[in-house]
Each structure stands twice: as structure tokens, then as C-alpha cells.
């Protein structure tokens, strides 16, 4: 016999693309990865390719708010 679901309770689901693109640092700063790391890099300079590995702090309150809404369990 199936169980009854509790009214008003729902699971918060993480937006997977957001969780893969962003990280939360130990001090609570939201960091983002750079785009352009995967393909079409043959003609790119080595120095430029090395800079792709860095993670950059996100600036902009609205974007931070949106990311935290999409990935509520990120800081856990």
C-alpha cells in the first residue's frame, strides 16, 4: 500500500548546471569558472589557456541571489 505524502512538504532540488559552474569558498565567497575551456583551443596561447583554470569571484548581488536559489545546498 503506498504511503500518503504530507501536505505542504516538498524537496528542494539543486539545479545541476549551476552546481557544476559555481563553488562556494571557505569564507563564503561565490566563485565561478571561466568559459571556453573545453574545445577550439588549438590556436589559443598557452598563457591564455593557463588563465582558464582560475576561479573568479562573482560580483553582482542579483546573480549571487539567483545562484543561491538554484543551488540551495551548495554551502553544506
C-alpha positions in Angstrom: 0.0 0.0 0.0 1.5 3.4 -1.0 2.3 5.9 1.7 0.5 9.2 1.8 2.5 12.3 1.2 2.5 15.0 3.8 0.7 18.1 2.6 2.8 21.2 2.0 6.2 19.4 2.2 8.4 19.3 -0.9 12.1 18.6 -1.6 14.4 21.4 -2.7 16.2 20.2 -5.8 19.6 21.5 -6.9 20.0 22.9 -10.4 22.8 20.7 -11.6 24.3 23.0 -14.2 24.6 25.7 -11.5 26.2 23.4 -9.0 28.8 22.4 -11.7 29.7 26.0 -12.7 29.9 27.7 -9.2 31.6 26.9 -6.0 31.4 28.5 -2.5 34.8 29.3 -0.9 35.5 28.6 2.8 34.9 32.3 3.6 31.6 32.2 1.8 32.5 34.0 -1.4 30.8 32.7 -4.5 33.3 31.7 -7.2 32.7 30.9 -10.9 34.7 29.0 -13.5 35.7 30.5 -16.9 34.1 29.5 -20.1 36.0 28.3 -23.2 38.0 25.6 -21.5 36.7 22.6 -23.4 37.3 22.7 -27.2 38.5 25.0 -30.0 41.7 25.8 -28.0 44.3 24.8 -30.5 45.2 28.3 -31.6 44.9 29.8 -28.1 48.1 30.9 -26.5 49.4 28.8 -23.6 49.3 31.7 -21.2 45.6 32.3 -22.0 44.9 28.6 -21.5 46.6 28.6 -18.2 44.4 31.5 -17.1 41.3 29.4 -17.8 41.9 27.3 -14.7 41.4 30.2 -12.3 38.2 30.7 -10.5 36.9 34.2 -10.3 34.7 35.8 -7.5 31.2 36.6 -8.7 30.3 40.3 -8.4 26.7 41.3 -8.5 24.1 40.8 -5.8 21.4 39.7 -8.1 23.4 36.9 -9.7 24.6 35.7 -6.2 21.0 35.6 -5.1 19.9 33.7 -8.2 22.7 31.1 -7.8 21.9 30.5 -4.1 18.2 30.0 -5.1 19.1 27.5 -7.8 21.6 25.6 -5.6 20.3 25.8 -2.0 22.5 23.1 -0.7 25.7 24.4 -2.1 27.2 25.6 1.2 26.6 22.4 3.0 
